[in-house]
Amino acid sequence: MRRRRALVSRVVAALLLAAVIGCCPARAEDIPADSPGLSDTPELSEGFRLLYTQHFGEARATFHSWANAHPGEPFPQAAIAASYLFEELYRQGVLTSDFFLNEKRFLHGIDGKPNAERMKDFRGALTNARALARARLAKHSKDPEALFALTICAGMESNAYSILEKKHLDALKMIKEANKYAKELLAQRPEALDANVALGCANYIIGSLSGGTRFMLWFGDIHGDKKLGMEQMQQAAERGRYLKPFAKILLALAARREKKNELAQKLLRELTEEFPSSTLFASEYAKAMGRPIPAEMHPN
């Protein structure tokens, strides 16, 4: 009898322990260690190199190949979305001093409309990335890979809304979302400085608006600060990973707006040295140096 009672007690204790463990949130060590968006993955690095040299189709093929081999990962889907957005920004001449130094276009967006098919594919990839990220968060509420993917998805969509589609209220909502996820991510992974690209760009653009417009945005808890924005972009430009070159071109163009020519020249020189086949970086470096443009961009 005593033996039976002891056995029952042990069984009950084991069941209670299992229930307690099941109710507890995942510990940091339980979060999956694999995090391609926050570590160096050669295939993804090659995809981004192709992207920064304006080989958009090849970059997408590389990202798709890696995504197909790792169907549960949100970051390659976000990279596919980035390839469509970067291509559209390039085709529209957004990543140039001609755009950044034109006050009307910089604050209000492109002339005309973006390519409808490209934007459809961009949003399809965003949907895929978010679905995979939220599935990971359902298992581990602080999953850094998921938080990173959601941060850059919201940041990219904010850029698309404000610059390409001129839907500024929608852009502000996305800025708030990007800010929320980025803060959660950086609290546990302070080295994940690619997240600062979205925050820095948003802070700089909002900080460039007129005082009255910025005052109105404060009521929506949207704060803009040009200095902070440039600092955040500089952190990403110095210690980012996949988005480091993107942070550099944005910071260089912002520096030209702010008459910080030495900083702009330094960043653009580094980009031309890293990506010598990129006519985008070569032409912007020539403009910053006051030299003839060696190779015009011809979007097609």
WOPEMO-V382548 format. One record per pair of residues at least 6 apart in sequence whose C-alpha atoms are under 7 Angstrom apart, sorted by the first residue. I is the first residue (numbers start at 1). J is the second residue. D is the distance in whole Angstrom. If there is no record, write none. Layout:
BEGIN
{{I:J:D} {I:J:D}}
END
This chain:
BEGIN
{{26:140:6} {31:140:6} {31:143:6} {35:145:5} {37:75:6} {37:145:6} {38:145:7} {38:192:6} {44:63:7} {45:242:7} {47:59:4} {47:62:5} {47:63:6} {48:59:7} {48:242:7} {50:56:7} {50:58:7} {50:59:5} {51:59:5} {51:83:7} {53:275:6} {53:277:6} {53:278:5} {54:278:7} {56:83:6} {56:87:7} {60:80:6} {60:83:6} {63:76:6} {63:79:7} {63:80:6} {66:76:7} {67:76:5} {67:77:7} {72:132:6} {73:132:7} {74:129:5} {74:130:7} {74:132:5} {74:133:5} {74:146:7} {74:149:6} {75:129:7} {75:149:5} {77:125:6} {77:126:7} {77:128:6} {77:129:5} {78:125:6} {78:126:6} {78:129:5} {78:149:6} {78:153:6} {80:125:6} {81:122:5} {81:125:5} {81:126:6} {84:118:6} {84:122:5} {85:122:7} {89:95:6} {91:299:5} {93:99:7} {96:253:7} {96:284:7} {97:253:6} {99:105:6} {99:106:6} {100:106:5} {100:253:6} {100:257:7} {101:257:6} {108:163:7} {108:166:7} {109:162:6} {109:163:4} {109:164:6} {109:166:6} {110:163:6} {110:164:6} {113:164:7} {113:165:7} {114:164:6} {126:153:6} {129:149:7} {130:150:6} {133:146:4} {133:149:7} {133:150:7} {134:146:7} {136:143:7} {136:146:6} {137:143:6} {137:146:6} {144:185:6} {147:181:6} {147:185:6} {148:185:7} {148:195:7} {150:181:7} {151:178:5} {151:181:5} {151:182:6} {151:195:6} {152:178:7} {152:195:7} {152:198:7} {154:174:5} {154:175:7} {154:177:6} {154:178:5} {155:174:7} {155:175:6} {155:178:5} {155:198:5} {157:174:7} {158:171:4} {158:172:7} {158:174:5} {158:175:6} {159:171:7} {161:167:5} {161:168:6} {161:170:6} {161:171:5} {162:168:5} {162:171:5} {175:202:7} {179:199:6} {182:195:6} {186:192:6} {193:235:7} {193:236:5} {193:239:7} {193:240:5} {194:236:5} {194:240:5} {194:241:6} {194:243:6} {194:244:7} {196:232:5} {196:233:6} {196:236:6} {197:232:7} {197:233:5} {197:236:6} {197:247:6} {199:229:7} {200:229:4} {200:230:6} {200:232:5} {200:233:5} {201:229:6} {203:224:4} {203:225:5} {203:226:6} {203:228:7} {203:229:5} {204:224:7} {204:225:6} {204:226:4} {204:229:5} {204:230:7} {206:214:7} {206:224:5} {206:225:7} {207:224:4} {207:225:4} {207:226:5} {208:226:7} {217:223:7} {230:251:6} {233:247:6} {233:251:6} {234:251:7} {236:244:6} {236:247:6} {237:244:5} {237:245:7} {237:247:5} {237:248:5} {245:271:7} {248:267:6} {249:268:7} {252:263:7} {252:264:4} {252:267:6} {252:268:7} {253:264:7} {255:261:7} {255:263:7} {255:264:5} {256:264:6} {264:288:7} {265:285:6} {265:288:6} {265:289:7} {268:281:6} {268:285:5} {269:285:6} {271:281:6} {272:281:6} {272:282:6} {279:295:6} {279:296:7} {279:297:6} {280:297:7} {283:293:5} {283:294:6} {283:295:6} {283:296:7} {286:292:6} {286:293:5} {287:293:7}}
END
